[in-house]
């Protein structure tokens, strides 16, 4: 078992862009070690691939009342289940909502 700095067990899961595309506008629950959980909504799945790299990013939006920092968190989704995700806030200039981003990348399989 491998734990991150927040005590979340990390499991090797290779997600694909397709795993998330059908889940746009659905809610993910981010479990915070000391303060409970925060719900964030998936609003965008963006392809960032190149000739040698499979890459994509997820953009979520959340309430500005409970912001969490960049780290690996245990995340729950009704369809996907529980998984570890490195996610953090990104600056958008908006005060009423917080956007979060997670980036996935891996060498293309031959």
N, C-alpha and C positions, 0 to 999 in steps of 0.2 A: 504494500500500500504506500502510495506517495501522497504527502500532504503539502499544500502550499502554505504561505505565511499566515493565511486566515484559518488554517486547520481544515480546509476543504480537501477531500480526497480527489486526486486527479486520475482519471481513467483515460486511456488512449482511445479516442473515438475520432474517426475521420468523417466529418460532416461534409456534405456537398451543398452547392448553391440550391439544388433542387429540394433538399431537405427543408429549406426555409421559405422558398418562393410561395408555396401554397399556404403559408402561415402569416402572410402580411395581414395586418390589422387584427392580429390575435395578441393575447396578453401572456407575458412571461413573468414569472415571479422570481425575483432575485433575493436569495436568503442572505441576510447580513448577520455576521457573527454575534454582534452585541445588541442590535436594535430591532430585530424581527425581520421583516421583509418589505420589499418595494415592488410594486407592479409597474412594468414598462411594456409599451406596445411596439411591436415590430412595424416600422413604417416604410422601410426600403431594404431591398436586397440588390446589391450592385456588383456586377462582374468586373473584376480587376485583373483578369488573366492575361498572360503573355504566351509566347511560343513555348517557353520552358516551364511555366508556372501556372498551376490552377490556383486562382485567388479570387476571393469575393469578400465583401464587407456587409455587415448588417447595421442598420441605423434604427435605433429605438427612440421613443419619446416617453418621458416620465414627468411626474409632478415636480415642480420646483420647490416644494415644501420639504422633501426628503431626498437630498442629493448624496450619492455615494462616490467614493474615489476609485481610480483605476486599481483593479486587483482581479484575482481569480475568485469567482463566487460560484456557489452551487445555485443552479438555475432550474426552475421547474416549468414545464409546459404540459398542457393536457394531452397532447398527442405524442410529443417526443419523450416525455418523462423527465428525469433529473440528469443533469450533466454539469461538468465544470466549464466555466466560460470566463476568459479574460475580457473584461469590458470596462469602459470608463467614459466619463463625460467628454464632450467635444464642444468647443465654443461656437455658438451660433448668433450671439448678440440678442437673443430673446430672453426676457426676464420671467415670462409666465410659464415656460416649459424648458425642460432640460433634455438635450439629445445625448444619447450614448452610442458608442460604436464598438463593434467587435470585428476583428479582421482575421480571416483564415487564409493560409497559403501553404502550398505543398508542391514539390516537383511533380510535373506531369508524369503519369505512368506510361511506360512504353507500350 
